[in-house]
C-alpha cells in the first residue's frame, strides 16, 4: 500500500460533473491496494505532473478521478478522451501519498473532512471508505467553494447526512451573496460550529494557503496540531522559520 507500482487500465468513462470538472473512471487490469486518501500518477508521456487523488473508496471496482479543466490539465483530458474513444490501454502508478487515516492516532472522536474545490475527491474517498466499514464515528464534511457551482457533487454528501445520523455536511461559500447557507472561509464555519476542537481529528484538502490558514485558526481554538493530515504538509512544507 506504500509502494507505487505501474498498473495498466482502460478509460471506461469521462463525464462532466460541472462546467469545469470532469469525472474520469479507470478500470485497472489488476487489484490496486491503496488507502482512501491516496493518489496516483497517470503515465502519459511526454506529459508530466499528472497526479490525481483517487476519488473512490478502496472497495470500489473502478478508480474515479475528479479533474478540473485548466490549461495544464486539458492536454491530459484530451489524451484520456482519445484513449476512451480508441479503447487504448493507459497506465498509472499507485498508490502515492501519506494523507490517509492510518497516519492519525486511533481515536473515535469527531473526524473533520475539510475540502476546497476538487479537494472533495479526497474527502469523498475517505467518507465512502468509512461508511463501507460501517463506522459510527462522527464525521463532519466541510466543503468550500467560491460559488455554489463549485460544489459539483453536493447531492452526494447531502445524501450521506440523510442516510447516516453520524455524518454531517456543511457547504461553505465565500463569494456568492445570495447563498443562504454558511458564508465565508472554511475555518470560520468550523470554529463557529464545533464546540470542542481538542477532541477532533482532521483531513484537510486544498491549497497550501487554505490548509495552513485552517490549521492555524483551529489550533487557536484548541485543536491539536498533530491531529491534522494533509498532502500539503509533504508537497509544500511550511518554512520552519
HELIX and SHEET records of a PDB file:
HELIX    1   1 UNK A   74  UNK A   86  1                                  13    
HELIX    2   2 UNK A  101  UNK A  103  5                                   3    
HELIX    3   3 UNK A  117  UNK A  119  5                                   3    
HELIX    4   4 UNK A  120  UNK A  132  1                                  13    
HELIX    5   5 UNK A  148  UNK A  150  5                                   3    
HELIX    6   6 UNK A  154  UNK A  163  1                                  10    
HELIX    7   7 UNK A  186  UNK A  193  1                                   8    
HELIX    8   8 UNK A  197  UNK A  199  5                                   3    
HELIX    9   9 UNK A  208  UNK A  220  1                                  13    
HELIX   10  10 UNK A  225  UNK A  227  5                                   3    
HELIX   11  11 UNK A  232  UNK A  235  1                                   4    
SHEET    1   A 6 UNK A  51  UNK A  53  0                                        
SHEET    2   A 6 UNK A  39  UNK A  43 -1                                        
SHEET    3   A 6 UNK A  89  UNK A  96 -1                                        
SHEET    4   A 6 UNK A   5  UNK A  16 -1                                        
SHEET    5   A 6 UNK A  21  UNK A  28 -1                                        
SHEET    6   A 6 UNK A  63  UNK A  68 -1                                        
SHEET    1   B 6 UNK A 182  UNK A 183  0                                        
SHEET    2   B 6 UNK A 167  UNK A 173  1                                        
SHEET    3   B 6 UNK A 139  UNK A 145  1                                        
SHEET    4   B 6 UNK A 111  UNK A 116  1                                        
SHEET    5   B 6 UNK A 201  UNK A 205  1                                        
SHEET    6   B 6 UNK A 228  UNK A 229  1                                        
END                                                                             
